Amino acid sequence: MADDKLAVLIDADNVPYKNVKEMLEEISRNGTPTIKRIYADWTKPNASGWKNVLLENAITPIQQYSYTTGKNSSDSALIIDAMDILYSEKVNGFCIVSSDSDFTRLATRLREAGMNVIGFGEKKTPKPFISACDKFIYLEILNNTEEADSTEEPESTLAKRPVKKKNKAEPISKVDARTIKLITQSINDLGDEDGWTFLGNLGSFIIKKKPDFDPRNFGFSKLLPLIKSIGKIEIDERVTGVNNIRHIYVKVK
C-alpha cells in the first residue's frame, strides 16, 4: 500500500551501491521508508563506495565486525534488527535489499506476522528468497538509462557537443512461452463468464503467483504494452462514470 510505513534494511555485502537512489524512489511508490539502515563491516575497503550514498539518502550505517573469515556477520545483525522492528509495531512492511538466500526464513517469518515484504536484489538472487517475498524487484531494471557525463564543461562547449541520447538497458528476461502461459492462465483464472479480466486485478494476481514478475524485466514500462506485444489477447477499453474513467479489460482470444 502507498501509505505503508516501511523499514528498509540493506545488506551492503550483497548488493551494489550504484542503484540506491533509484531503489529508494521505487520503494517510495510502495510506501514511506521510515527506517533506513544498512549493514556491513565498514572497516573493510570494499565498503568505501557506500559512504557518499549513505549521506545523500539519509541511510543509517550499522557497524558489524567480521569475527570469522568467510562468514557474513552482517546477516545476523540485520535479522536481529528486523525482529526488533517487527515487535516495535512501528512499520507495516519491510524492504530487504540483498541477493543472499540467507534472508529467506526472515522474509517468511515477517509475512507470517502480517508484514508486507518487498525484496530487492540482483538477477543472481536465489529463487527461495524471491519466492519468500510478496514482491521482488531486480536492481538491474532500475538503472534503465545511461548515466550522463558528470564532467563539468563551459556552456559554450556543451552547446557545440551533440546531444547524447539516453538508451534503455537491455531487458533482463525474454517474453517466452512460459511468460505467455503465466499471463494467459491468470486471465482465465480471473475472467468473468465471458472471459474478461480487469487489468488492474491481473497485475496483482500475477505477482502473487510469481513475486519477481515485472513488465520492466521484459523491457516494457507497464503491463498493457507487454500484453499488446503478445498478440494472443483481446483488449477492451471501457469508459465509465461521470468523470469518464478509463478501465482496461483483457481476454484471451
Secondary structure, DSSP 8 states (H G I E B T S, - for coil): -TT-EEEEEEETTSS-STTHHHHHHHHHHHSEEEEEEEEE-TTSGGGGGGHHHHHHHT-EEEE----STT--HHHHHHHHHHHHHHHHT--SEEEEE-S-GGGHHHHHHHHHTT-EEEEEE-TT--HHHHHHSSEEEEGGGT--S---------HHHHHHS----------SS---HHHHHHHHHHHHHH--TTS-EEHHHHHHHHHHH-TT--GGGGT-SSHHHHHHHHSSEEEEEEEETTTTEEEEEEEE-
